[in-house]
Amino acid sequence: MSISATTASRKLPAMPTLKAFIAGFVDTVGFVALFGLFTAHVTGNFVLIGASVANGRPGVIGKLLALPTFIIGVALTRLLILALLRKQRDAAVPLMAVELIALLLFMAAGVYYAPFADANSWIAIGVGMLGVLTMSVQNAGSRTTFLHLGPTTVMTGNVTQIVIDLVDLMTGVAAPETRERIGKTWPPVAGFAIGAVGGGLCYWLAGFWSLLVPAVALGFLLLRLCAAGR
């Protein structure tokens, strides 16, 4: 008997780690290539806007546009999910496919237009917004269809929970589910860290072509979901 792709995603233990790896990789490539633009952790751009104002660093326009672009991406993703739900269709595979298409467009635009001489040029900003839109799909999915996987784009909450749980274990006040939660929380943190380091190294070696790495990882997850959901 076939199962939904969303249900199938619960049976793919590597999925949260790989999704976090993708976010770390894409965020780092965007940061290095696009004058310090965060594509996944968009609120971090506010700090960089403040730094730009204080130190005269370039790229203020792109960082200002990142949040509204992210909001539009999340809203459109949610509308897609609701439309699929109204048709009683599972959203997992379409969401993954949309993210993969957006990632490939981000890579193609970067390969075609890079290197960028001016952070405030509309070409550089447009390429950056493609990266933001890519990560907006993953962020929206992690709060809806893939809520059971936990956060895969921003690791601050995961790290905080791990530290709290470890302290509880050491002091003997841990709840029965604490060890299980640690086991679920630390792999995405490790995946994000590996993705961030890998993104920096691969961009240094191959420029925007390095985004083939997260694209392959995302394609692998998409194929596994399609196969598991049959």
N, C-alpha and C positions, 0 to 999 in steps of 0.2 A: 504493500500500500504506500502511495506517495505521501510525502510530508511537505509542509511549506518550507521555503528557503529560510525564513526567519527561524523556524524551529530547527532546521538543519544547522544554522549558524551556532546554536548552542552546543552542537556536537563537534565543533571544530576548535579544539583547545588552543591552536596556534593563532586564531583569528584576532583576539585582542592585541597580542604581541606584534603581529604583522601590521595591523592597522596603526598602532602607535609608532612602529618603525617608519611607516609611510609618512605620518605626520611630522616626525622629527626630521626625516630626510628632506621633505619638501620645504619645511619651515627654514631649515638651514640654508638650502640652495637659494631661496628667496632672499634671505638676510644677506648672504654673501654677494649675490649677483645684483641685487636691486637696492643697494645703498641702505642696508639695514631695515628692510621691510619685513615685518612678521606676517606670514600668510595664514598660519594656524592660530597663533596666540595674538589675535588682532588688538586686544586691549593693551598689549605691551607696546604698541605703536604710540600710545599717549606719552609714555615715558620718553620715547625717542623724539617725539615732537617737542617736548620740553627741553631735551638736550640740544635739539636743533636751534631752538630759539635762543638758548643760552650761549651756544658755541658756534652758531652760524653754519651748522652742518647742512648738507643738501638733502632734498627728498621730502620736504614738509608736505607738499601737495599730495603725493602718493599716500603718505601715512594718514593724512586727513580723510582721504577718500576711501581708505581701507574699511573703516567701520560701516559707513552706509552701503558699500558694496557687499560686505559680509552680511549685513542685515537683509539686503535684497536676495542674496543667495539662499539664506536660511528660509526666508519667506517663500521663495519659489519652490524650494525643496519640500517644505511643509505642504504647499498646495498640491504638489505632485503626489505626496503620500496620501492626502485626503482624497484626491481623485481616484487613486488606485483602491483605496478602502471602499469608496462608494461602489466601485465595480467588483468588490469582493476579490480583489487581486492582491497577492503578497507583494510588498514593496521592497524586499531585500535585494533581489537581483536588479530591478530597475535602478535603485539608488546606487548600487555598486557600479553599474554600467555608466550612469551619468557621471559619477566621480572619475571613472577611468577616462571617459571622453574628454572631460574638462582638464584632467592632468596631461593628456596627450596634446591638447591644444596649447596648454601652458608651455610644454616642452618645445613644441613646434615653433611657437612664436618666439621663445627665447633663443632657439637655435638660429632662426632666421634674422632676428634683429640685433642680437648681442654682438659685440660688447656695447654697453650704453655709456655715453660720455656725459650725459646730463640727467641727473636724477629727476628733474622736473619736466623732462620732455614727455609729451603725450604718448610716445611709443613705449618708453620705459614704464610709465604709469599704467598703460593699457596691459602690458605683459604682466606687471605685478598684480593687477586686478584679476587676471585669469587664475593666478595662483591663489588669491584670496577666495575666489568663487569655488575653486576645487576643494579647499579646506572647509568652506562653509557647508558643502554637501556632507562631508564626513562629520562635522560638528553637529549638524541637524540630525543626521542618522543616529549618532551616538546618544541623542536625547529622546529618540522616538523608536524607530524600528529596531535599533541595536542597543536599546537601553540596558539589556541584560549583560552586555559586555563591559559596562563601566566606561569611564572616560578614556579616550584614546588620543586626544589632541593636546590637552593641558594636564601636566603631571603634578602640579602643586598639591591638589587635593589628595592624589594617590600617595605622594611622599608623606604628607601630613598624617594620613591614616596609618601608613606603615609604621611610622615612628611611635604614634600613640599605641598601636597594638603591641609593638615590641616592648615598650615600657610596661604595659599591662601584663605581658607575659613574664617579664623579669621581676615584677613586684607581686605576682601571684593573684592579681585581680582580674585576669582575662576571662572573658565570656567563653562559653564552649565553642562558639563559631569563630573565635579570633584567629586561630591557626589557619582555618580554611580561608578566611578573608585575606590574610597575608599571602597565602598561596595564589589567590586570584589577583591580588593587587600588584605584586612586584614584577611579574613578567611584562606588563605594558610599560612600566617605568624603565626596565632594562631595554625593551624594544625601542622606546623613544630615544634613549641615550645612544644606543648603537646606531640608530637612524641619523641622529644629529651628527655624530662623528663621521659616519659613512658619507653623509651628504656633503660635508666639508671636503673630505678627501677626494670623493668622486668628482665634485665640481672642479677642484683643482686640476684633476687629470683630464676631464672630458667636457667641462662647461655644462651647458644645458642638456647635452646628450646624457648626462648622468641621471636625469629623471627617468630614463628607461628602467633603472633599478626599481624604484617604487611602482612604476607602471607594470612591470612584470609581476611584482608581488601582488598588486591589486588584481591583475588578470588571473593569477593563480587562485586567489580567493574567490573570484567570480566564477571560475570554472568549477571549483569545489562546491560552491553553493548550488550551481546549476545541477551538478551531478548528484549531490546529496538530496536535493529537493525533488528528484524524480520518483 
